[in-house]
């Protein structure tokens, strides 16, 4: 790459960062609210009146967003608007902006971990905003999630859920998916487990609020699951959590141990198609995923005893290597890319 091209690329990165900062401020201040609803083109005084914000600051923020081609302005440079056909796209990307905001808030924590004498990592669950982030991004559309992660490629699971089976979720977090499954399939029995007492307390409250009797929340060591669970479950499920664990091979092995013969382990993971930095240079979401991995996933893994710091950007090759060591024969393992859920894959492993 020539120096002039490199300069253009860096300028684009810096201007993109400025646009993200302006979007973040506009979203949190309420400035963007008037653009998210159907609207006619508006002048700055009209926007100020609708948002109860100061005109002079609106002017500069809109300047950043207009020159970034995020918000449009009419030919007289007086009235501002977002075209109807682009509004839903903007709404969707604002959700992704929250991920970047969270990563930015972890800047000092990551700097501390970078230092040779610094801590190995930190628990993301202890940081403000983490639970809200999970609510927004782990279950965008429950019907799509359940279809893609449970029934697509494994239609037999739906039939078994209707009759009644035992289902285990490892590293459940909010447990939104397994709680919804418990609601839809009352003949089946569910256990959601996590190593965080706070997480389990919140899940227990949600279960009680929904009046469900066929699901329990348990605090356990995810690297050493209870021996009494061995051979008990028809489905063992882990969703976007294997890469956060200190010893993912150990957890995968424990999950297999808990399955009945003929049971299914479902592993849903974030992935980049490339297995190294060069292979991921053309991946559109790679910069965001690497930054999130550095500020959430890697520190979560490394703060655990013996943590390997797998992170969410290790690639399909590394993920397969972990799953292949779980104890299930390779010929009984299938990997699929989830088309409806970006940068997600699923391993279906039959014991």
C-alpha positions as CSV (number, residue, x, y, z in Angstrom):
1,X,0.0,0.0,0.0
2,X,1.4,3.4,-1.0
3,X,1.8,6.1,1.7
4,X,-0.9,8.2,0.2
5,X,-3.4,5.3,0.2
6,X,-2.4,4.6,3.8
7,X,-3.1,8.2,4.8
8,X,-6.5,8.0,3.2
9,X,-7.3,4.8,5.0
10,X,-6.2,6.3,8.4
11,X,-8.2,9.5,7.7
12,X,-11.2,7.3,7.0
13,X,-10.7,5.5,10.3
14,X,-10.4,8.7,12.3
15,X,-13.4,10.3,10.6
16,X,-15.4,7.1,11.2
17,X,-14.4,7.3,14.9
18,X,-15.6,10.9,15.0
19,X,-18.9,9.9,13.4
20,X,-19.4,7.1,16.0
21,X,-18.7,9.5,18.8
22,X,-21.2,12.0,17.3
23,X,-23.8,9.2,16.9
24,X,-23.2,8.1,20.5
25,X,-23.8,11.6,21.9
26,X,-26.8,12.2,19.6
27,X,-28.4,8.9,20.7
28,X,-27.8,9.4,24.4
29,X,-28.9,13.0,24.4
30,X,-32.1,12.3,22.6
31,X,-31.1,14.3,19.5
32,X,-31.5,11.2,17.2
33,X,-34.9,10.4,18.5
34,X,-36.6,12.9,16.1
35,X,-34.9,11.1,13.2
36,X,-35.9,7.6,14.2
37,X,-39.6,8.3,13.8
38,X,-41.3,9.2,10.5
39,X,-40.6,12.9,10.0
40,X,-40.6,15.8,7.5
41,X,-37.2,17.6,6.9
42,X,-36.6,19.8,9.9
43,X,-34.6,23.0,10.6
44,X,-32.2,23.2,13.5
45,X,-34.6,25.5,15.5
46,X,-37.4,22.9,14.9
47,X,-35.1,20.1,16.0
48,X,-34.1,22.1,19.1
49,X,-37.7,22.6,20.0
50,X,-38.6,18.9,19.6
51,X,-35.6,17.7,21.6
52,X,-35.2,20.6,24.2
53,X,-31.5,20.8,23.2
54,X,-29.2,23.8,22.4
55,X,-29.1,24.8,18.8
56,X,-25.4,25.6,18.6
57,X,-24.4,22.1,19.7
58,X,-27.0,20.5,17.5
59,X,-25.4,22.4,14.6
60,X,-22.0,20.9,15.1
61,X,-23.2,17.4,15.8
62,X,-25.3,17.5,12.6
63,X,-22.3,18.8,10.8
64,X,-20.4,15.7,11.7
65,X,-23.3,13.4,10.8
66,X,-24.1,15.1,7.5
67,X,-20.5,15.1,6.3
68,X,-20.4,11.4,7.3
69,X,-23.4,10.8,5.1
70,X,-25.5,9.5,8.1
71,X,-28.0,12.3,8.1
72,X,-29.2,14.1,4.9
73,X,-29.7,17.9,4.5
74,X,-31.7,19.6,1.7
75,X,-30.1,21.5,-1.2
76,X,-30.4,24.8,0.7
77,X,-28.6,23.2,3.8
78,X,-31.4,24.2,6.0
79,X,-33.6,21.1,6.7
80,X,-32.3,17.8,8.0
81,X,-33.7,14.3,7.6
82,X,-33.1,10.6,7.3
83,X,-34.8,9.0,4.2
84,X,-37.6,6.6,5.1
85,X,-35.9,3.7,3.3
86,X,-32.7,4.1,5.4
87,X,-34.3,4.6,8.9
88,X,-34.5,1.0,9.9
89,X,-30.8,0.5,8.9
90,X,-29.8,3.4,11.1
91,X,-31.8,1.9,14.0
92,X,-30.1,-1.5,13.6
93,X,-26.6,0.0,13.5
94,X,-27.3,2.1,16.6
95,X,-27.7,-1.1,18.5
96,X,-24.2,-2.1,17.4
97,X,-22.9,1.3,18.5
98,X,-23.9,0.3,22.1
99,X,-21.3,-2.5,21.8
100,X,-18.6,0.0,20.9
101,X,-19.7,2.3,23.7
102,X,-19.3,-0.6,26.2
103,X,-15.9,-1.5,24.8
104,X,-14.8,2.2,25.1
105,X,-15.9,2.2,28.7
106,X,-13.5,-0.6,29.4
107,X,-10.5,1.3,28.0
108,X,-8.7,1.8,31.4
109,X,-9.4,-1.9,32.3
110,X,-7.8,-3.1,29.1
111,X,-4.8,-0.8,29.5
112,X,-4.2,-2.2,33.0
113,X,-4.4,-5.8,31.6
114,X,-1.9,-4.9,28.9
115,X,0.8,-4.0,31.4
116,X,3.2,-6.9,32.2
117,X,2.6,-6.3,35.9
118,X,-1.1,-5.8,35.5
119,X,-4.0,-8.1,36.1
120,X,-4.7,-11.1,33.8
121,X,-8.2,-10.0,33.1
122,X,-11.5,-8.9,34.7
123,X,-15.1,-10.2,34.8
124,X,-17.2,-8.4,32.3
125,X,-20.3,-9.3,34.3
126,X,-19.2,-7.0,37.1
127,X,-19.0,-4.0,34.8
128,X,-21.9,-1.5,34.5
129,X,-24.1,-2.0,31.4
130,X,-23.1,-5.6,30.7
131,X,-26.6,-7.1,31.6
132,X,-28.3,-4.5,29.4
133,X,-26.0,-5.3,26.6
134,X,-26.9,-9.0,26.9
135,X,-30.6,-8.3,26.8
136,X,-30.3,-6.3,23.6
137,X,-27.9,-8.5,21.6
138,X,-28.3,-12.1,22.7
139,X,-32.0,-12.4,21.8
140,X,-32.9,-10.1,19.0
141,X,-35.8,-12.2,17.7
142,X,-36.7,-15.2,19.9
143,X,-38.5,-17.1,17.1
144,X,-35.5,-16.8,14.8
145,X,-33.0,-17.7,17.6
146,X,-34.9,-20.9,18.6
147,X,-35.4,-22.0,15.0
148,X,-31.8,-21.4,14.0
149,X,-30.1,-22.7,17.1
150,X,-32.4,-25.6,18.1
151,X,-34.5,-26.8,15.3
152,X,-32.7,-26.0,12.0
153,X,-30.5,-29.1,11.3
154,X,-31.9,-30.9,14.3
155,X,-35.7,-31.1,13.8
156,X,-35.9,-34.2,16.1
157,X,-35.2,-31.9,19.1
158,X,-38.6,-30.1,18.6
159,X,-40.5,-33.4,18.6
160,X,-38.7,-34.6,21.7
161,X,-39.3,-31.3,23.5
162,X,-43.0,-31.7,22.8
163,X,-43.0,-35.2,24.3
164,X,-40.7,-34.2,27.3
165,X,-36.9,-34.3,27.6
166,X,-34.2,-32.9,29.9
167,X,-32.3,-29.8,28.7
168,X,-29.2,-28.2,30.2
169,X,-27.8,-24.7,29.4
170,X,-24.2,-23.9,30.4
171,X,-23.1,-20.3,31.0
172,X,-26.7,-19.2,30.7
173,X,-26.3,-15.5,31.4
174,X,-29.8,-14.0,31.2
175,X,-31.1,-17.5,30.2
176,X,-33.6,-15.9,27.9
177,X,-33.6,-18.7,25.3
178,X,-33.9,-21.6,27.8
179,X,-36.6,-19.7,29.8
180,X,-38.6,-19.2,26.6
181,X,-38.2,-22.9,25.7
182,X,-39.5,-23.8,29.1
183,X,-42.5,-21.6,28.5
184,X,-43.2,-23.2,25.1
185,X,-42.6,-26.8,26.1
186,X,-44.1,-27.5,29.5
187,X,-43.6,-31.3,29.2
188,X,-39.8,-30.9,29.2
189,X,-37.5,-30.1,32.1
190,X,-34.7,-27.4,32.0
191,X,-31.7,-26.4,34.0
192,X,-29.9,-23.1,33.4
193,X,-26.5,-22.9,35.1
194,X,-23.7,-20.3,35.5
195,X,-20.7,-19.6,37.7
196,X,-22.0,-16.2,38.8
197,X,-24.2,-16.0,41.9
198,X,-25.6,-12.7,40.7
199,X,-26.6,-14.1,37.3
200,X,-28.3,-17.1,38.9
201,X,-30.2,-14.8,41.3
202,X,-31.5,-12.7,38.4
203,X,-32.5,-15.8,36.4
204,X,-34.3,-17.3,39.4
205,X,-36.3,-14.0,39.7
206,X,-37.2,-14.1,36.1
207,X,-38.4,-17.8,36.4
208,X,-40.6,-16.9,39.3
209,X,-42.0,-13.8,37.6
210,X,-43.0,-16.0,34.6
211,X,-44.5,-18.6,36.9
212,X,-42.5,-21.5,35.4
213,X,-42.3,-24.8,37.3
214,X,-40.3,-26.8,34.8
215,X,-37.0,-24.9,34.9
216,X,-34.4,-24.3,37.6
217,X,-31.3,-22.1,37.9
218,X,-28.2,-23.5,39.4
219,X,-24.8,-21.9,40.4
220,X,-22.1,-24.4,39.5
221,X,-18.4,-24.6,38.5
222,X,-18.7,-24.7,34.7
223,X,-15.4,-26.6,34.5
224,X,-16.6,-29.3,36.9
225,X,-20.3,-30.0,36.5
226,X,-22.1,-32.0,39.2
227,X,-21.4,-35.8,39.0
228,X,-25.1,-36.5,39.7
229,X,-25.9,-34.9,36.3
230,X,-23.9,-37.5,34.4
231,X,-26.0,-39.2,31.6
232,X,-29.1,-37.2,32.6
233,X,-29.7,-34.8,29.7
234,X,-31.0,-35.2,26.2
235,X,-29.7,-31.7,25.1
236,X,-26.7,-29.7,26.5
237,X,-26.6,-26.2,25.1
238,X,-24.0,-23.4,25.3
239,X,-24.6,-20.0,23.6
240,X,-21.8,-17.4,23.0
241,X,-20.1,-18.5,26.2
242,X,-17.6,-21.2,25.4
243,X,-15.0,-18.6,24.3
244,X,-15.4,-16.7,27.6
245,X,-14.5,-19.7,29.7
246,X,-11.0,-20.2,31.1
247,X,-10.8,-23.9,30.0
248,X,-13.3,-24.4,27.1
249,X,-12.1,-27.9,26.3
250,X,-12.8,-29.0,29.9
251,X,-16.3,-27.5,29.8
252,X,-17.1,-29.2,26.4
253,X,-15.9,-32.5,27.9
254,X,-18.1,-32.0,31.0
255,X,-21.1,-31.2,28.8
256,X,-20.7,-34.5,26.9
257,X,-20.4,-36.3,30.2
258,X,-23.9,-35.0,31.2
259,X,-25.5,-36.3,28.0
260,X,-27.4,-39.5,27.6
261,X,-26.2,-41.8,24.9
262,X,-27.8,-40.4,21.7
263,X,-28.0,-36.9,23.3
264,X,-27.1,-33.7,21.5
265,X,-24.6,-31.0,22.4
266,X,-25.4,-27.7,20.7
267,X,-22.6,-25.1,20.7
268,X,-23.4,-21.7,19.3
269,X,-20.5,-19.4,18.9
270,X,-19.3,-16.1,17.4
271,X,-16.8,-16.6,14.6
272,X,-14.8,-14.9,11.9
273,X,-14.3,-16.8,8.7
274,X,-10.6,-16.3,8.7
275,X,-8.2,-18.1,11.2
276,X,-5.7,-15.3,11.4
277,X,-5.5,-11.6,11.1
278,X,-4.5,-11.5,7.4
279,X,-7.4,-13.8,6.4
280,X,-9.8,-11.5,8.3
281,X,-8.7,-8.2,6.7
282,X,-11.7,-8.2,4.4
283,X,-14.2,-9.2,7.0
284,X,-16.6,-6.2,7.5
285,X,-17.2,-6.8,11.2
286,X,-13.7,-7.8,12.1
287,X,-12.6,-4.6,13.7
288,X,-15.6,-4.4,16.0
289,X,-15.4,-8.1,17.0
290,X,-11.6,-7.9,17.8
291,X,-12.2,-4.8,19.9
292,X,-15.1,-6.5,21.8
293,X,-13.0,-9.6,22.3
294,X,-10.2,-7.5,23.7
295,X,-12.5,-5.6,26.1
296,X,-14.9,-8.4,27.1
297,X,-14.2,-11.9,26.1
298,X,-10.4,-12.3,26.5
299,X,-10.3,-10.6,30.0
300,X,-13.3,-12.7,31.1
301,X,-11.4,-15.9,30.2
302,X,-8.0,-14.9,31.5
303,X,-9.3,-13.8,34.9
304,X,-10.3,-17.5,35.5
305,X,-7.9,-20.0,36.9
306,X,-5.9,-21.5,34.1
307,X,-7.6,-19.3,31.5
308,X,-6.4,-19.6,28.0
309,X,-8.0,-16.4,26.7
310,X,-9.7,-17.9,23.6
311,X,-11.8,-14.9,22.9
312,X,-14.5,-14.5,20.3
313,X,-12.2,-14.0,17.2
314,X,-10.2,-17.3,17.4
315,X,-11.7,-18.6,14.1
316,X,-13.4,-21.8,13.0
317,X,-10.2,-23.8,13.1
318,X,-9.7,-23.1,16.8
319,X,-13.3,-23.7,17.6
320,X,-13.3,-27.1,15.8
321,X,-10.1,-28.1,17.7
322,X,-11.9,-27.5,21.0
323,X,-15.1,-29.3,20.0
324,X,-13.1,-32.3,18.6
325,X,-11.5,-32.8,22.0
326,X,-14.9,-33.0,23.8
327,X,-15.1,-36.8,23.5
328,X,-17.6,-37.0,20.7
329,X,-16.4,-38.7,17.6
330,X,-15.5,-36.3,14.8
331,X,-17.9,-38.1,12.4
332,X,-20.8,-37.2,14.8
333,X,-19.9,-33.4,14.7
334,X,-21.3,-31.0,12.2
335,X,-20.6,-27.3,11.9
336,X,-23.0,-24.8,10.3
337,X,-23.0,-21.1,9.7
338,X,-26.2,-19.4,11.0
339,X,-27.5,-17.4,8.1
340,X,-30.0,-15.4,10.1
341,X,-27.6,-14.4,12.9
342,X,-24.4,-12.6,11.6
343,X,-21.0,-13.9,12.5
344,X,-22.5,-16.9,14.3
345,X,-22.0,-20.6,13.8
346,X,-23.4,-23.8,15.4
347,X,-21.9,-27.2,16.2
348,X,-24.3,-30.1,16.4
349,X,-22.6,-33.0,18.3
350,X,-24.3,-36.3,18.8
351,X,-23.1,-38.6,21.5
